[in-house]
Amino acid sequence: MAAHLIADVDIEDAAAFEEYRRDVPATEERYGGRYLGRAGATKVLEGDWEPHRLVIVEFPDMASLMGWYNSPEYARLIEIRKRCASTRIIALEGITPPTA
């Protein structure tokens, strides 16, 4: 069952964030991750949520998502991200497309 990482990223230092942005896709791909959306325009429909830069990444399953998140190659990037951005990240399991 597919699993999705959803992140709300508030970039505080764009120059420093560039290394993270450049290097993270290759680490996700090793675990089967693929972007469904990132940095697109958002429109809040309800509530007081003010998203910054939203990212949605699909993985084959929760084990793959957690394997990536806890991997040594991503650990280095987490440290970079924490220095230059504030983030809220969740993992969501079980989104399946409707059948026609």
N, C-alpha and C positions, 0 to 999 in steps of 0.2 A: 504494500500500500504506500503510495507516494507520501512524502513529507515535505513541508515547505518552511523555509526560514523567512520570517518577515522582520525587517529592520527599519527603524526610523532613525536616521542619522543626522545629527546637527553638526556640521563641519565648522570647526572653530579656527583651523589653520589650513587653508586650502593647499598651500605649497607642500606642507608636510603630509597631507592626506593623499597627495598624488601618488606616492610610492605604494600606499595601501591599495588605492584604486587600480593601479597598474598591475600589481602582483596577485591580488586575491582571485581573479577568475581562474587562473591556471590551477590553483589549489582546489577550488570547488569542482572543476572538471575531472580531477583525479578521482573524485568520490561520486561521480555521476551527476553533479550539480549543473543546472542550467538556469539562466535568468529568464524569468517570466515578465519582469518589469523592474525598471530602476530609473530613478530621477525624473520620472514623467510628471506632468502636471497633476495636481490633486485637487479635489473639491470635497470639502467636508459637507456631508449631507445632514448629519445630526451631531449634537454634542459640542463640547468646547475643545476638541482635539485640534492641535495645530501641527500637523506633520511637517517635517523639514524635507528630507530626501528619503523617500521610501524605496525599499529594495525588496523584491520577492524572488527567492531562489527555490527551485524545485529539485528534490533529491529522490532517488528511487524508493527510499524508505527511511524510517527514523534512524536505523542503525548507520546508514550511509551519512546522513546529516550529522549525527553525533560523532561519527568517526572523523569527518572533516573538521568539525568544530574543535575537537580535542586533539587534533593531529599536531605533530611537532612543526610542520611547515606553516600551519595557520597560527600557532602560538606566537611566532615572531611577528606576524601581522597584527595580532590582537594588541600587542604592546604599542605598535605604531599607531593604530586606531585610537587607543585610549589616550595617547598624548595629544591628538589633534582633533578629536571629535567626541561628542556625547552621544550615546546610542541607547536605544531600547530594542531588544531583540527577543523574538519568541520563535518557538518551533511548533508547528501545527501538523498533526498527523491526520491522514484520512480524507483529504480532498480528492474526490473523484469526479470526473466530468459526467454530466448527465448523458444517458443514452437516448438516441433519437427514436 
